[in-house]
């Protein structure tokens, strides 16, 4: 097994274990509530906010954001000199592992969140130049429609487009076959987020999606 393959696997596995730290679940348990038994039934930011309020939502968001950032930065510092042209790919493996761990934590019967806060952390750590447009789109979508799910979907689609554009402009320092691998990995984040929001998409299309500030049905 080549060292680069081992780096990919290690990043994915370590990232997964970082991701399994369920901020919303632990915060809720500390207050005598399992947030997965309320609202939409997941342990992510939006449901924690709806169930326990703004403070809980903020703690959950930043906890889930930073666990992904930390996982990514660990592998950046480990491999930035060893694989300078591929380190961004390794970072994405760590970030995707964190999203998988967040969405499917083994100790909670693989029932976690939807990975948007985690993905936001990956964007900030791996491709920070994409963050401003992602943030503006999210704020505008929620402000205009009050649909958090729509804002979340726009974030991951925007990230994918920007990541591919910046990658092939040479702004991310990825080259050769690693550039294609980077594009594929970025697409995995978008595909995962859209799949996790499939029920929300159905409700958006039918006009029955919960709006921001409204209790989950």
N, C-alpha and C positions, 0 to 999 in steps of 0.2 A: 504494500500500500504506500503510495507516494505521500510525502509530507503535506502537500497541498490538499489532497483528499482528506487526510487526517485533520488538517486545520478546519476544513469545512464541517466535518462531522463533530469535532470538538466544539466549534462555535454554535452549531445547532443544538447540541445537547446541553451545554452550559447555559445558553440563552433560554432554553426551555425551563430549566430549573429556576432561573431568575424570574421568568414569567409566571411561574406557579404561585408566587407570592400574591395572594388575592387581597389587595388593600381594602376593597369594599366589604368583602366577607369578614376579614379580621376586625375592621372598624365596627361593623354591625354586631359581631359576636361580643365585642367589648361593651356594647350597649344592650346586650341581651336580645338581639334580633338577628335572624338569618335573612339577609336581604333577598336571597334567592326564593324565599317563600312569599315575597310580596311583589306587586307590580308586574313587570315583564318577566321576572324570574331569573334574571342574571345578576352577576356581581359587579357589573361595570359602573362607570361614573353616572350615567343618566338615571339608572334605576336606583342607585344609592342616593342620589340627590332627591329623587321623587319620594323615596321612602324615609330618609332620615334628615333631609334638609341641606342647605347650602354648604355648611361646614363639612359635613360628611362627603358631599359631592366634590368639594375642593380637595380634601385630603385624599380621596380615592383617585381623582384625576392626576394629581402630582405624584402620588405614590406609583401609579401605573406608568406614568410618563417616565419617571426617573429610573425605574427598574430596567426599562428598555435602553435608556441612555447609558446606564452603567454597564450593561452587558455588551453593548456595542463598543464603548470606549476601552473596555478590558482587551478586546481583541484587536482594536486599533493599536494600542500600545505594544501588544505582543508581536504583531506581524507587520507593523509599518515599515520596518527596515528589512525584514526577511522577504516580504512580497509586496514591494511598494506599488506595483502595477495591478495587484489583485486584492489589496487590503480592503478596498471598498466592497468587494464581493464577500469577503469573509465577514465584514461588519454586517452586511445584509443577512447572512446566514444566522449570525447571533441575534439580530433583530427579529428575524422571522421565527427563530426558536422561542424568543420571548413572547411573541404574539400567540404562538401555538400553546405555550405554557399557560398564558392568560386565558385563552379561549377553552382549553381542555386540560385543566389541572387534574393530575392523576388522583390526588387525595380527596377531591370533591366529586368523584365519579364522572370526571371529565366535563363538568358543568361549570363554566366560568362566564366571562364577558364576551364582548364582540370585538375587542382588540383595537379600538380607535385611539384611545389614549396611548397605548403601547406603540401603535404605528406612528403617532405624532412624535413620540420620543425618538423613534428610529429616524424619522424625517429630520429632526433637529440635529441628531448626532451624525448622520451619514450625508445628508444633502440639505444643509441649513438654508441654502439659497432658494430652495423651493418652499420654505416655511411661510414667508409673507403672503404669497398668493393663496396658499392653502388656508391660512388664517382668515384672510379677507373674504374668501368664498364662504367659509363656514359661518362667519359672523353675518354676512349679508343674507345667506340662505335662512338662517334661524330668525334673524330680525324681520325678514319679509314674510316668511311662510310659517314660522314657529315650529318647523319640523327639524328636530335635532338629527334624525336619521338621514334626511336629505342633505343636510350640511356635512354629515360624516361621509356619505357616499361621494359628495363632490370633492372632499378633501383627498380621498384615496385615488380618485380618477385624476385630479389635478397633479397629485404627486407623481403618478405614473408618467403622465405626459411630460412634465418638467424634468423628471429623472432621465428619461430617454433623450430629451433635447440637450440637456446639460452634459450628459454622458458623451454624446456624439459631437458636441462642440469642444470636447476635450477639457472641460472645466472640472471634472472629478478625478482626473489622473488615472483613469482606467484605460487599458489599451489591449489590442489583439483580441483573442477569443474571449478574454474576460469581459470585454465591453458587451458582447452578446449575452453572456451569462448574467451580467449586471441587469440588463433589460428584462431578462426572464424572471430574475428574482424580484425585481420591482413589480412586475406584473402579478407575482404570487401574492403580494400584499393586497393589491386591489381586488384580485379574484377572491381571496379569503374574506375580505371585508364585505364585498357584495354578497357572497354566499351566506355570511352570518346575518346579513340584513335582508335576507330573502322574504321573510314574513313582513318586515317593514315595507318593503317594496310593494308587496301585494296590497297592503293597507293604504299606501300612498296612492296607488292606482285606483283603488276603490273609494278613496276619500274618507277612510275610517282610521287613519293613523293618529296616534296620540300627539297632541301639540305640546310644546314647551310650556310648563306651568300647569299642565292638566294631569290629573291622576291617571295612571295606566289603567286601561280597562281590563 
